[in-house]
């Protein structure tokens, strides 16, 4: 029983294995100087996930993306394209929009009424004759930000000379194409404020070493101790965790565990048939999904067998975590606090296929809570604190709730005089690759 790690080399891309390894010193997580270095040399220079394309259905639909000290307006234009501009009026620097999403005919500053079209071009300036120096509309239009779309997601880059998004992601979009994320429906939109550095959050999701201790429920439906890690160019990572199995570190149960019974019920499978042979369940689920998928409204024709049963996670540099199943997607994104390295905001979007939303009970995926069904309207964003999660007022899924509870203590330990730097094992290779 051991995890594996492989480097994935991609033609015309940097080497997957960086030339030098980063030291994971505590100051990397606590220092304001390091936080400033990240902002100047990374956040403003790389592709970032800004939001969901489903929020840009019609011309004028917009959302505001906040990252660190910056704010960016993303809008569906009249021609059907997508524009991204800095959320700051060129007159006196006022923040133009404070509403997180909506629809507008023009971008108008609430302070002095300067107005811009949906692509950010200056169109109206009240009392224009009082600007004796003249008004250069091109120079005074909103400053653009590079924007591209992939998989129903909107990506921006503040570096005007950045390489295309496709070059940055490499073969990963092709790997994920069978899931058709753009056809999934957003059913939950959540943001929790954490007393932890954003990289503390990333590290948590980049290893399975903690699963046996923090997430004991996982032993009943996935095998994390034999995960297959892949390290990609540009700092991306991925991992495959076999599902519809039990943790082989413990005695194999005679009966199918409760989470797996709930997951196979919609497939018409009888748990009793697997009494004494629980290890046979994964392959049987793969066959059953192909046999009954169409009758349940699923198209599994483009999926590999592994994609039908296993949980895959793709971590896209710097801060996107995609936990992927055939019927469900979690997109998670820690964002840095504007000024405090000991805080961050952690977003989680849950998307499901239409068939999965209509399924009864707990659906076909491996999430351990029952799934809501019949969700049609775009869900409102839930904003809460880690204390709210601990008190049971909000939940992001039992697994994420357990992580949220512990992350503050990890961050607090970084400040101890008794700790200098992390000491990683071979199974924490994705943590090291991210920091490299």
DRENTIVEX-965018 format. One record per residue: residue number from 1; x, y, z of N, C-alpha, C in turn. Coordinates in steps of 0.02 Angstrom, whole numbers, plus 50000, padded with zeros to 5 digits. Atoms other than C-alpha are relative to their C-alpha. Layout:
// residues N
NUM,X,Y,Z,X,Y,Z,X,Y,Z .
...
// end
This chain:
// residues 436
1,50042,49940,50000,50000,50000,50000,50044,50062,50000 .
2,49959,49939,50005,50084,50159,49940,49973,50044,49945 .
3,50017,49954,50053,50044,50313,49842,50055,50002,49948 .
4,49951,49992,50053,50130,50345,49677,50000,50073,49977 .
5,49993,49932,50025,50194,50508,49603,50037,49998,49934 .
6,49966,49995,50065,50237,50542,49421,49999,50072,49976 .
7,49997,49935,50033,50292,50698,49328,49973,49992,49929 .
8,50030,50003,50067,50192,50733,49170,50034,50053,49957 .
9,49966,49953,50045,50300,50811,49035,49954,50017,49941 .
10,50043,49976,50053,50208,50915,48905,50042,50036,49948 .
11,49961,49966,50051,50283,50967,48737,49987,50076,50000 .
12,50004,49927,50005,50318,51154,48721,49980,50033,50066 .
13,50014,49973,49934,50293,51179,48908,50063,49995,50043 .
14,49943,50007,49954,50417,51206,49050,50004,49929,50027 .
15,49992,50066,49969,50487,51050,49132,49952,49993,50059 .
16,50047,50010,49945,50362,50974,49252,50036,50004,50068 .
17,49962,49998,49937,50498,50958,49385,50042,50063,50001 .
18,49960,49938,49996,50565,51129,49435,50073,49986,50017 .
19,49928,50010,49989,50753,51153,49445,50019,50000,50073 .
20,49983,49995,49929,50749,51192,49630,49937,49988,50042 .
21,50056,50012,49954,50641,51143,49778,49993,50057,50049 .
22,50013,49946,49953,50560,51274,49888,50006,49975,50072 .
23,49999,50014,49928,50592,51278,50075,49934,50025,50029 .
24,50066,49982,49973,50426,51277,50165,50007,50029,50071 .
25,49990,49966,49937,50478,51396,50303,49935,50033,50024 .
26,50062,49973,49973,50344,51463,50419,49987,50071,49974 .
27,50010,49931,50023,50373,51641,50355,49964,50002,49933 .
28,50037,50004,50063,50303,51584,50187,49925,50008,50011 .
29,50072,49999,49984,50133,51576,50273,49981,50060,50044 .
30,50016,49949,49950,50147,51720,50397,50027,50069,49983 .
31,49965,49938,50012,50256,51856,50322,49962,50047,49953 .
32,50029,49950,50044,50183,52016,50250,50046,50013,49940 .
33,49953,49990,50056,50340,52033,50144,49990,49945,49947 .
34,50012,50054,50048,50308,51862,50066,49933,50011,49966 .
35,50066,49986,50028,50126,51911,50041,50005,50052,49944 .
36,49990,49948,50051,50182,52067,49945,50035,49971,49940 .
37,49964,50032,50056,50302,51963,49841,49951,49959,49958 .
38,50050,50039,50037,50159,51846,49794,49957,50045,49957 .
39,50044,49955,50037,50050,51992,49742,50035,50028,49938 .
40,49963,49967,50055,50183,52076,49635,50023,49950,49947 .
41,49968,50046,50047,50257,51920,49556,49957,49940,49980 .
42,50041,50058,50018,50114,51794,49550,49928,50019,49986 .
43,50071,49988,50010,49934,51851,49575,49987,50046,49940 .
44,50011,49952,50055,49952,51994,49450,50031,49976,49935 .
45,49964,50024,50059,50045,51885,49324,49975,49933,49973 .
46,50020,50068,50019,49951,51720,49309,49924,49998,49987 .
47,50071,50010,50013,49782,51653,49254,49964,49983,50065 .
48,50038,50009,49940,49651,51660,49391,49927,49984,49983 .
49,50071,50014,50008,49477,51585,49403,49961,50057,50030 .
50,50037,49941,49977,49362,51735,49414,49928,49984,50019 .
51,50070,50014,49984,49187,51659,49413,49969,49951,49952 .
52,50038,50048,50038,49051,51559,49329,49969,50032,49939 .
53,50031,49973,50060,48995,51585,49150,49925,50001,50004 .
54,50073,50001,49993,48817,51543,49203,49974,50066,50028 .
55,50021,49934,49976,48813,51716,49284,50002,50053,49945 .
56,49996,49953,50057,48836,51795,49111,49956,49975,49943 .
57,50046,50028,50049,48682,51733,49020,49983,50048,49944 .
58,50026,49951,50049,48626,51893,48931,50045,50061,49999 .
59,49961,49938,50003,48708,52055,48872,49985,50045,50060 .
60,50007,49958,49941,48738,52167,49022,50008,49962,50065 .
61,49989,50038,49939,48750,52024,49148,50074,50008,50021 .
62,49932,49990,49976,48903,52050,49257,50009,49967,50068 .
63,49982,50015,49931,48992,51990,49412,50065,50036,50015 .
64,49939,49967,49977,49131,52069,49514,50045,49948,50033 .
65,49951,50046,49973,49287,51967,49552,50048,50038,50045 .
66,49956,49968,49953,49382,52017,49708,50058,49953,50015 .
67,49941,50039,49985,49560,51957,49731,50051,50045,50033 .
68,49954,49956,49964,49674,52030,49863,49974,50070,50003 .
69,50020,49929,49999,49668,52219,49847,49965,50021,49937 .
70,50026,49982,50066,49599,52213,49670,49928,49979,49991 .
71,50069,50015,50017,49423,52213,49599,49992,50007,49924 .
72,50006,50003,50074,49377,52167,49419,49928,49986,49982 .
73,50068,50009,50026,49211,52183,49326,50003,49955,49939 .
74,50005,50045,50058,49170,52039,49208,49928,50005,49974 .
75,50065,49984,50029,49026,52074,49087,49989,49964,49935 .
76,50020,50025,50066,48933,51991,48944,49984,50060,49956 .
77,50009,49942,50043,48942,52114,48800,49940,49993,49954 .
78,50056,50002,50047,48808,52158,48673,50012,49951,49943 .
79,49984,50046,50056,48899,52055,48542,50004,49928,50023 .
80,49998,50068,49974,48896,51902,48656,50066,49978,50027 .
81,49935,50017,49972,49077,51907,48707,50002,50015,50075 .
82,49991,49985,49929,49147,51932,48881,50057,50050,50007 .
83,49949,49950,49987,49243,52085,48939,50019,49998,50074 .
84,49977,49993,49931,49346,52111,49097,50039,50065,50006 .
85,49967,49935,49989,49400,52281,49163,50010,50011,50074 .
86,49990,49982,49930,49470,52350,49323,49941,50041,50025 .
87,50059,49969,49971,49331,52408,49437,50018,50067,50033 .
88,49979,49936,49973,49391,52587,49455,49988,50054,49947 .
89,50015,49945,50045,49328,52749,49377,50063,50039,49984 .
90,49940,49964,50023,49458,52844,49276,49998,50074,50017 .
91,50005,49929,49981,49398,53012,49343,50038,50013,50065 .
92,49968,49988,49935,49447,53004,49527,50017,49935,50037 .
93,49980,50063,49969,49478,52819,49561,49946,49967,50042 .
94,50053,50029,49960,49308,52778,49636,49985,49928,49978 .
95,50022,50067,50016,49255,52595,49645,49932,50005,49965 .
96,50060,49991,50041,49120,52581,49510,49942,49958,50025 .
97,50054,50046,49980,49020,52428,49566,50018,49968,50066 .
98,49991,50035,49937,48998,52357,49739,49955,49939,50005 .
99,50044,50058,50003,48858,52234,49699,50038,49942,49968 .
100,49958,50054,50024,48932,52061,49671,49979,49973,49932 .
101,50022,50020,50067,48827,52021,49517,49933,50032,49985 .
102,50063,49970,50020,48679,52085,49417,49999,50011,49925 .
103,50004,49984,50071,48636,52161,49249,49995,50076,49993 .
104,50001,49928,50011,48667,52336,49183,50004,50016,49926 .
105,49996,49977,50069,48651,52434,49021,50065,50037,49988 .
106,49937,49964,50004,48808,52534,49058,50033,49996,50069 .
107,49963,49998,49937,48942,52544,49193,50005,50074,50020 .
108,50004,49930,49982,48906,52707,49282,50027,50012,50070 .
109,49971,49984,49935,49006,52783,49424,49948,50035,50043 .
110,50050,49969,49957,48891,52825,49571,50023,50067,50029 .
111,49973,49940,49969,49005,52969,49624,49988,50062,49957 .
112,50007,49942,50044,49007,53087,49474,49967,49984,49933 .
113,50040,50015,50059,48908,52995,49341,50037,49984,49937 .
114,49966,50021,50060,49046,52950,49220,49973,49931,49980 .
115,50032,50061,50023,48976,52811,49112,50040,49967,49945 .
116,49961,50040,50046,49058,52671,49015,49955,49946,49970 .
117,50040,50053,50029,48987,52543,48893,50022,49932,50029 .
118,49989,50066,49970,48989,52355,48928,50070,49974,49989 .
119,49930,50019,50011,49166,52340,48860,50048,50048,50034 .
120,49958,49955,49962,49229,52484,48967,50019,50064,49965 .
121,49984,49938,50036,49237,52622,48836,49961,50059,50030 .
122,50031,49941,49971,49202,52795,48905,49948,50028,49951 .
123,50054,49976,50043,49035,52858,48837,49971,50066,50022 .
124,50033,49938,49977,48972,53000,48947,50038,50029,50060 .
125,49969,49964,49944,49051,53131,49060,49958,50062,50014 .
126,50040,49941,49983,48933,53254,49146,50042,50064,49999 .
127,49966,49935,50003,48980,53437,49116,50067,49994,49964 .
128,49938,50012,50037,49107,53386,48986,50035,50065,49981 .
129,49970,49936,50020,49133,53569,48937,50043,50031,50055 .
130,49961,49972,49945,49210,53604,49108,50069,49968,50005 .
131,49932,50028,50003,49361,53494,49068,50038,50037,49945 .
132,49969,49956,50050,49459,53631,48982,50059,49966,49965 .
133,49944,50036,50031,49602,53511,48947,49976,49950,49947 .
134,50028,50048,50047,49484,53405,48841,49995,49931,50030 .
135,50011,50068,49976,49429,53225,48863,50021,49951,49947 .
136,49976,50053,50045,49527,53087,48778,49963,49936,50019 .
137,50042,50056,49981,49396,52950,48779,50037,49934,49998 .
138,49962,50062,50002,49517,52814,48729,50044,49993,50062 .
139,49955,50003,49943,49641,52858,48866,49962,49994,50065 .
140,50039,50000,49939,49503,52877,48995,49948,49944,50003 .
141,50042,50060,49996,49413,52714,48957,50028,49954,50055 .
142,49979,50046,49947,49420,52576,49088,50057,49956,49975 .
143,49941,50039,50019,49581,52477,49090,49981,49926,49995 .
144,50022,50069,50011,49555,52303,49016,50044,49949,50035 .
145,49966,50058,49972,49603,52135,49089,49988,49942,49952 .
146,50008,50058,50044,49635,51979,48985,49947,49952,50029 .
147,50052,50045,49977,49488,51858,48994,49990,49945,49949 .
148,50015,50057,50043,49454,51684,48925,49950,49954,50036 .
149,50049,50047,49973,49324,51547,48949,50024,49929,49990 .
150,49989,50072,50006,49345,51362,48983,49956,49964,50050 .
151,50039,50046,49959,49227,51229,49050,49946,50035,50040 .
152,50052,49964,49964,49091,51352,49097,50028,50046,50054 .
153,49967,49958,49951,49218,51450,49200,50033,50060,49964 .
154,49971,49938,50027,49283,51628,49172,50067,50012,50033 .
155,49931,49992,49976,49470,51658,49189,50026,50069,49979 .
156,49971,49935,50017,49564,51823,49196,50075,49998,50014 .
157,49928,49992,49988,49746,51876,49190,50016,50074,49997 .
158,49984,49929,49997,49808,52047,49243,50064,50017,49962 .
159,49940,49989,50041,49967,52025,49140,49979,50005,49927 .
160,50022,49993,50069,49929,52097,48967,50039,49959,49950 .
161,49958,50040,50045,50069,51992,48892,49998,49926,50016 .
162,50004,50070,49978,50014,51827,48969,49989,49953,49941 .
163,50013,50051,50050,50016,51668,48865,49926,49981,50002 .
164,50071,50020,49999,49844,51601,48814,49985,49949,50055 .
165,50021,50046,49948,49747,51504,48944,50013,49928,49980 .
166,49990,50068,50023,49757,51347,48838,50071,49976,50007 .
167,49930,50018,49991,49947,51350,48842,50015,49988,50073 .
168,49989,50005,49928,49944,51373,49030,49972,49934,50028 .
169,50032,50061,49974,49826,51226,49060,50026,49937,49967 .
170,49972,50058,50034,49906,51110,48933,49947,49948,49984 .
171,50047,50054,50018,49820,50939,48910,49943,49992,50051 .
172,50050,50012,49948,49713,50957,49067,49929,50008,49974 .
173,50068,49995,50026,49557,51022,48976,49978,49939,49960 .
174,50017,50060,50038,49564,50871,48860,49986,49942,50048 .
175,50011,50053,49951,49577,50755,49011,49930,50006,50032 .
176,50063,49988,49965,49422,50835,49087,49940,50008,49953 .
177,50054,49989,50048,49320,50852,48927,49940,49954,50009 .
178,50059,50043,49995,49209,50698,48958,49949,50023,50052 .
179,50046,49980,49946,49134,50779,49113,49951,50055,49978 .
180,50045,49947,50026,49058,50924,49013,49976,50046,50057 .
181,50017,49956,49944,49065,51044,49161,49953,50056,49980 .
182,50041,49944,50023,48984,51180,49056,49926,49981,49997 .
183,50069,50021,50000,48824,51076,49054,49972,49989,50070 .
184,50022,50010,49931,48817,51057,49242,49966,50064,50026 .
185,50038,49946,49970,48707,51166,49351,50028,50018,50068 .
186,49977,49977,49935,48767,51271,49496,49944,49992,50051 .
187,50052,50013,49949,48673,51213,49652,50019,50028,50068 .
188,49980,49969,49937,48775,51291,49793,50059,50046,49988 .
189,49948,49949,50007,48886,51446,49807,50015,50024,50071 .
190,49984,49987,49929,48976,51467,49974,50068,50033,50007 .
191,49937,49969,49983,49113,51575,50047,50007,50003,50076 .
192,49986,49998,49929,49189,51553,50220,50064,50039,50011 .
193,49939,49963,49982,49314,51672,50300,50039,49958,50050 .
194,49958,50044,49961,49460,51579,50378,50058,50038,50032 .
195,49940,49974,49968,49597,51622,50501,50059,49956,49979 .
196,49946,50040,50027,49725,51541,50388,50024,50032,49935 .
197,49972,49978,50063,49840,51587,50246,49971,49958,49943 .
198,50030,50036,50056,49774,51538,50075,50040,49938,49982 .
199,49958,50059,50016,49922,51419,50051,49991,49945,50050 .
200,50017,50052,49951,49878,51329,50212,49941,49959,49976 .
201,50058,50034,50028,49713,51288,50129,50021,49955,49941 .
202,49977,50039,50057,49797,51231,49967,50037,49937,50024 .
203,49962,50057,49975,49917,51119,50065,49954,49945,50026 .
204,50047,50049,49972,49771,51035,50153,49971,49955,49946 .
205,50032,50038,50054,49693,50982,49988,50051,49965,49955 .
206,49949,50028,50043,49860,50928,49914,50033,49937,50029 .
207,49974,50063,49974,49888,50773,50019,49944,49959,50033 .
208,50046,50046,49967,49795,50620,50084,50028,49974,50067 .
209,49968,50025,49939,49913,50594,50231,49956,50010,50062 .
210,50041,49984,49941,49787,50673,50350,49933,49965,50001 .
211,50069,50024,50008,49633,50580,50289,49980,49950,50054 .
212,50018,50051,49950,49639,50431,50408,49984,50030,50068 .
213,50006,49971,49934,49646,50549,50556,49945,50053,50004 .
214,50049,49946,49999,49537,50697,50509,49934,49980,49968 .
215,50061,50020,50037,49412,50610,50393,49990,49924,50005 .
216,50005,50073,49994,49385,50434,50462,49943,49970,49959 .
217,50056,50026,50039,49221,50419,50365,50022,49978,49930 .
218,49978,50017,50068,49321,50406,50203,50020,49926,49994 .
219,49980,50070,50002,49378,50230,50250,49944,49956,49973 .
220,50057,50040,50020,49204,50171,50202,49982,50006,49926 .
221,50020,49995,50071,49202,50226,50019,50055,50020,49952 .
222,49944,49985,50045,49374,50277,49949,50064,49971,50029 .
223,49935,50025,49981,49554,50217,49953,50051,50056,49989 .
224,49954,49944,50005,49664,50368,49988,50073,49978,50007 .
225,49930,50019,49986,49819,50272,50042,50036,49974,49938 .
226,49969,50022,50063,49849,50209,49863,49987,50050,49944 .
227,50014,49949,50049,49815,50374,49776,50057,50007,49949 .
228,49951,49990,50054,49902,50411,49610,50007,50075,49987 .
229,49987,49929,50008,49979,50586,49607,50035,50014,49934 .
230,49966,49978,50061,50029,50676,49448,50018,50074,50008 .
231,49974,49933,49995,50135,50834,49441,50011,50028,49930 .
232,50002,49972,50067,50113,50946,49289,50044,50062,49994 .
233,49966,49935,50008,50206,51094,49213,49957,50057,50027 .
234,50033,49939,49975,50161,51268,49277,49973,49992,50071 .
235,50022,50008,49930,50132,51200,49453,49934,49965,50009 .
236,50064,50035,49993,49970,51106,49416,50013,49930,50030 .
237,49995,50067,49971,49937,50942,49509,49934,49964,49988 .
238,50062,50039,50002,49811,50800,49498,50011,49937,50041 .
239,49996,50062,49962,49769,50645,49598,49938,49959,49985 .
240,50054,50048,50010,49661,50491,49569,49992,49959,50063 .
241,50015,50039,49940,49577,50410,49719,49945,49950,49981 .
242,50050,50050,50017,49485,50246,49690,49939,50006,50045 .
243,50062,49996,49964,49303,50253,49740,49962,49934,49996 .
244,50040,50061,49994,49171,50122,49781,50043,49942,50025 .
245,49956,50048,49968,49304,50033,49883,50003,50019,50074 .
246,49988,49983,49930,49356,50030,50066,50075,50006,50010 .
247,49930,49990,49985,49521,50079,50145,50033,49933,50017 .
248,49971,50066,49989,49633,49925,50133,50044,49996,50062 .
249,49961,50002,49938,49726,49974,50292,49960,49968,50057 .
250,50043,50027,49948,49578,49910,50391,49969,49935,49975 .
251,50033,50062,50022,49489,49741,50389,49943,50014,49952 .
252,50053,49991,50048,49375,49725,50239,49934,49977,50030 .
253,50064,50021,49968,49194,49722,50302,49965,49947,49958 .
254,50039,50051,50035,49080,49578,50259,49942,50031,49961 .
255,50058,49967,50031,48936,49696,50217,50022,50066,49968 .
256,49986,49936,50034,48936,49846,50100,49987,50057,50050 .
257,50010,49944,49953,48962,50004,50207,49942,50045,49979 .
258,50059,49959,50012,48817,50126,50222,50010,50052,49945 .
259,49993,49951,50054,48889,50264,50109,49998,49968,49931 .
260,50001,50033,50065,48914,50139,49968,49931,49970,49986 .
261,50069,50024,50012,48741,50062,49993,49957,50057,49972 .
262,50039,49943,50024,48667,50236,49970,50019,50019,49929 .
263,49977,49980,50066,48773,50267,49815,49979,49952,49945 .
264,50017,50049,50052,48727,50106,49724,49925,49989,49995 .
265,50072,50011,50003,48541,50106,49765,49968,50029,49938 .
266,50031,49973,50061,48494,50225,49621,50019,49962,49937 .
267,49979,50040,50057,48587,50107,49504,49963,49933,49996 .
268,50037,50063,49999,48470,49965,49551,50041,49941,50022 .
269,49957,50054,49977,48608,49865,49633,49981,49979,50071 .
270,50019,50028,49935,48574,49751,49781,50064,49991,50042 .
271,49940,50008,49958,48705,49771,49920,50009,49929,50025 .
272,49995,50068,49976,48664,49596,49978,50040,49954,49954 .
273,49963,50042,50047,48742,49524,49820,50075,50005,50010 .
274,49928,49990,49990,48911,49589,49878,50022,49983,50071 .
275,49982,50023,49934,48908,49514,50052,50060,49953,49994 .
276,49940,50040,50002,49082,49443,50080,50045,50014,49941 .
277,49957,49983,50057,49149,49519,49919,49995,50074,49983 .
278,50002,49927,50009,49149,49706,49944,50053,50024,49950 .
279,49951,49977,50049,49312,49723,49841,49977,49995,49927 .
280,50025,50007,50069,49212,49671,49686,49954,50057,49980 .
281,50051,49950,50013,49097,49821,49700,50021,50051,49948 .
282,49979,49946,50044,49201,49950,49606,49991,49980,49926 .
283,50007,50021,50070,49209,49851,49443,49927,49988,49982 .
284,50071,50012,50013,49026,49802,49460,49964,50066,49988 .
285,50031,49935,50010,48977,49986,49475,50018,50028,49932 .
286,49980,49977,50067,49076,50028,49319,49957,49967,49946 .
287,50042,50036,50049,48981,49893,49222,49928,50023,50004 .
288,50070,49982,49991,48813,49942,49296,49985,50070,49973 .
289,50011,49932,50025,48833,50126,49255,49995,50000,49924 .
290,50004,50003,50073,48864,50082,49073,49934,49967,49977 .
291,50062,50035,50020,48712,49967,49070,49938,50042,50011 .
292,50062,49966,49982,48585,50080,49154,50004,50076,49995 .
293,49991,49928,50001,48658,50254,49132,49950,50037,49956 .
294,50045,49966,50047,48554,50300,48979,49929,50002,50027 .
295,50068,50002,49974,48392,50246,49064,49991,50049,50058 .
296,50003,49952,49944,48435,50361,49211,50015,50071,49977 .
297,49988,49933,50026,48474,50507,49097,50073,50021,49997 .
298,49928,49985,50002,48665,50496,49102,50030,49975,49935 .
299,49962,50023,50058,48781,50485,48953,50072,49988,50023 .
300,49934,50019,49976,48935,50391,49009,50046,49977,49943 .
301,49964,50030,50056,48997,50348,48834,50072,50025,49993 .
302,49934,49971,50009,49149,50464,48839,50047,49987,50059 .
303,49960,50010,49940,49209,50411,49011,50040,49935,49998 .
304,49964,50063,49987,49344,50285,49053,49967,49965,50059 .
305,50028,50036,49942,49299,50151,49180,50019,50035,50065 .
306,49977,49967,49938,49403,50240,49312,49961,50064,50013 .
307,50037,49937,49991,49310,50403,49283,49929,49988,50024 .
308,50069,50016,49978,49145,50315,49319,49996,49987,50075 .
309,50003,50019,49929,49193,50266,49496,50046,50041,50045 .
310,49948,49971,49957,49344,50363,49556,49991,50075,50008 .
311,49999,49929,49987,49366,50535,49630,50066,50027,49975 .
312,49940,49968,50027,49488,50642,49532,50002,50072,50026 .
313,49992,49930,49980,49558,50806,49593,50053,50032,49956 .
314,49952,49961,50039,49642,50934,49481,50010,50066,50035 .
315,49982,49938,49966,49734,51076,49567,50036,50044,49951 .
316,49973,49956,50051,49765,51218,49446,50033,50060,50033 .
317,49962,49947,49969,49899,51340,49495,49970,50069,49983 .
318,49976,50010,49932,49889,51446,49593,49948,49974,50050 .
319,50046,50009,49944,49726,51423,49689,49934,49966,49983 .
320,50062,50034,50018,49595,51316,49601,50004,49926,50016 .
321,50005,50070,49981,49544,51147,49672,49936,49973,49969 .
322,50059,50029,50033,49426,51042,49564,49995,49926,50021 .
323,50013,50069,49981,49358,50884,49645,49945,49973,49954 .
324,50039,50019,50058,49281,50786,49503,49972,49929,50006 .
325,50033,50064,50011,49155,50644,49486,49958,50006,49937 .
326,50038,50000,50063,49054,50593,49334,49936,50041,50005 .
327,50064,49967,49992,48897,50670,49407,50003,50066,50038 .
328,49996,49942,49955,48963,50810,49518,50069,50031,49998 .
329,49937,49963,49998,49098,50943,49525,50000,50048,50059 .
330,49987,49947,49952,49165,51044,49670,50056,50043,49973 .
331,49947,49952,50016,49263,51199,49624,50014,50040,50063 .
332,49983,49965,49938,49355,51269,49774,50058,50048,49986 .
333,49953,49946,50017,49460,51427,49779,50015,50042,50062 .
334,49981,49954,49948,49552,51506,49925,50028,50065,49970 .
335,49976,49935,50024,49581,51692,49897,50035,50036,50057 .
336,49963,49967,49947,49709,51795,49993,49961,50059,50028 .
337,50026,49939,49969,49653,51927,50116,50039,50060,49972 .
338,49965,49942,50029,49695,52103,50053,50063,50021,50037 .
339,49943,49974,49962,49817,52139,50194,50027,49954,50054 .
340,49981,50042,49943,49828,51999,50323,50019,49930,49976 .
341,49980,50067,50023,49931,51842,50282,49970,49944,50042 .
342,50030,50051,49958,49843,51750,50424,49926,49989,49987 .
343,50071,50007,50016,49672,51762,50342,49992,49987,49925 .
344,50018,50008,50070,49590,51711,50179,49925,49989,49994 .
345,50070,50017,50015,49422,51682,50096,50000,49936,49959 .
346,50001,50066,50033,49378,51506,50040,49932,49990,49968 .
347,50062,50007,50038,49248,51485,49903,49991,49927,49980 .
348,50016,50067,50025,49160,51323,49857,49936,50004,49958 .
349,50058,50005,50044,49045,51301,49708,49986,49926,49989 .
350,50021,50069,50013,48947,51138,49689,49958,49999,49937 .
351,50036,50007,50063,48888,51089,49515,49981,49927,49991 .
352,50024,50068,50011,48786,50937,49465,49967,49995,49932 .
353,50036,50012,50062,48717,50859,49308,49925,50004,50014 .
354,50072,49996,49992,48531,50881,49278,49972,49934,50025 .
355,50024,50065,49979,48504,50694,49298,50016,49988,50074 .
356,49980,50010,49931,48598,50694,49462,49955,50040,50047 .
357,50044,49959,49958,48489,50834,49530,49932,49969,50006 .
358,50066,50030,49998,48334,50735,49487,49999,49933,50036 .
359,49996,50065,49968,48397,50574,49568,49972,50003,50071 .
360,50027,50003,49932,48313,50520,49727,50054,49979,50048 .
361,49953,50020,49949,48401,50485,49890,50064,50040,49997 .
362,49935,49966,49998,48587,50524,49891,50033,50002,49932 .
363,49971,49995,50067,48612,50515,49703,50050,49944,49987 .
364,49954,50053,50022,48747,50414,49615,50072,50015,50021 .
365,49932,49983,49981,48903,50507,49671,50018,49976,50069 .
366,49974,50023,49936,49008,50477,49825,49997,50052,50055 .
367,50009,49952,49945,48961,50633,49924,49960,49966,50055 .
368,50030,50039,49946,48909,50575,50096,49936,50032,50027 .
369,50065,49973,49981,48760,50692,50118,49950,49990,49943 .
370,50052,50003,50051,48595,50682,50028,50004,50061,49955 .
371,49997,49946,50048,48586,50788,49872,49932,50033,49992 .
372,50062,49964,50015,48458,50922,49843,49979,49984,49929 .
373,50024,50013,50068,48348,50894,49691,49954,50056,49979 .
374,50047,49951,50026,48246,51004,49578,50023,50072,50006 .
375,49975,49932,49994,48360,51156,49596,49998,50032,49931 .
376,50006,49965,50065,48319,51280,49457,50032,50069,50002 .
377,49974,49933,49996,48357,51458,49512,50072,50000,50022 .
378,49931,49993,49979,48535,51517,49534,50001,50011,50075 .
379,49999,49993,49927,48575,51493,49719,50033,50064,50022 .
380,49967,49943,49971,48617,51644,49823,50065,49978,50034 .
381,49937,50016,49968,48794,51650,49888,49992,50003,50076 .
382,49999,50002,49927,48808,51598,50070,50069,50024,50024 .
383,49938,49973,49973,48940,51698,50165,49998,49991,50075 .
384,50001,50016,49929,48989,51640,50339,50071,49994,50025 .
385,49935,50005,49967,49132,51614,50461,50014,49928,50019 .
386,49983,50067,49977,49226,51462,50521,49965,49984,50066 .
387,50038,50012,49939,49137,51485,50688,49929,49977,49983 .
388,50067,50023,50022,48971,51466,50595,50002,49926,49981 .
389,49994,50070,50018,49033,51300,50526,50006,49957,50062 .
390,49992,50038,49938,49089,51239,50697,49934,49994,50038 .
391,50063,49999,49964,48919,51287,50768,49945,49963,49964 .
392,50050,50036,50038,48828,51190,50632,49950,50044,49964 .
393,50046,49955,50035,48744,51345,50558,50006,49993,49925 .
394,49988,50011,50071,48821,51311,50388,50043,49938,49991 .
395,49958,50058,50016,48899,51158,50306,50021,50003,49927 .
396,49973,50003,50068,49010,51141,50153,50010,49927,49980 .
397,49991,50072,50004,49003,50949,50166,50041,49980,50060 .
398,49968,50020,49937,49062,50851,50317,50076,50000,49994 .
399,49927,50002,50008,49237,50828,50246,50029,50070,50002 .
400,49975,49932,50001,49262,51013,50209,49992,50032,50069 .
401,50010,49972,49933,49188,51059,50379,50056,49978,50048 .
402,49946,50024,49957,49319,50951,50464,50065,50037,49985 .
403,49940,49962,50018,49457,51039,50366,49995,50072,50027 .
404,50009,49931,49977,49386,51211,50407,50013,50006,50075 .
405,49990,49998,49927,49387,51169,50592,50074,50000,50018 .
406,49930,50009,49980,49572,51123,50593,50048,50052,49971 .
407,49953,49957,50035,49650,51250,50474,50026,50057,50042 .
408,49977,49944,49958,49658,51391,50602,50056,49978,50046 .
409,49948,50024,49955,49764,51282,50715,50066,49987,49963 .
410,49940,50006,50042,49884,51241,50574,50033,50069,49991 .
411,49973,49933,50010,49903,51427,50540,50030,50028,50065 .
412,49974,49975,49936,49926,51468,50725,50068,49969,50015 .
413,49937,50033,49987,50065,51340,50737,50058,50029,49960 .
414,49947,49969,50041,50161,51430,50599,50036,50057,50037 .
415,49971,49943,49963,50193,51572,50722,50041,49978,50060 .
416,49966,50023,49941,50270,51462,50855,50076,50005,49993 .
417,49927,50001,49998,50452,51485,50905,50027,49929,49994 .
418,49980,50069,50004,50456,51296,50906,49993,49968,49931 .
419,50008,50027,50068,50424,51277,50718,50035,50046,49950 .
420,49964,49960,50049,50535,51332,50574,49978,49985,49928 .
421,50020,50017,50068,50487,51236,50417,49970,49931,49998 .
422,50034,50064,50008,50383,51090,50355,50050,49945,49982 .
423,49960,50059,50014,50458,50915,50343,49954,49949,49967 .
424,50049,50037,50039,50366,50821,50205,50022,49928,49987 .
425,49985,50068,50022,50353,50637,50161,49986,49992,49926 .
426,50006,50011,50072,50346,50559,49988,49928,50009,49976 .
427,50070,49995,50020,50155,50558,49987,49974,50072,50001 .
428,50018,49929,50002,50152,50748,50008,50033,50035,49941 .
429,49965,49974,50059,50230,50772,49837,49963,50058,49967 .
430,50038,49945,50031,50089,50884,49776,50009,50065,50039 .
431,49986,49941,49960,50120,51003,49921,50066,50032,49977 .
432,49934,49974,50020,50304,51019,49873,49997,50029,49930 .
433,50002,49976,50069,50265,51038,49688,49966,50067,49994 .
434,50035,49936,50000,50143,51179,49720,50046,50057,50022 .
435,49955,49948,49975,50271,51277,49821,50060,50010,49954 .
436,49945,49993,50049,50410,51240,49696,49980,50046,49943 .
// end
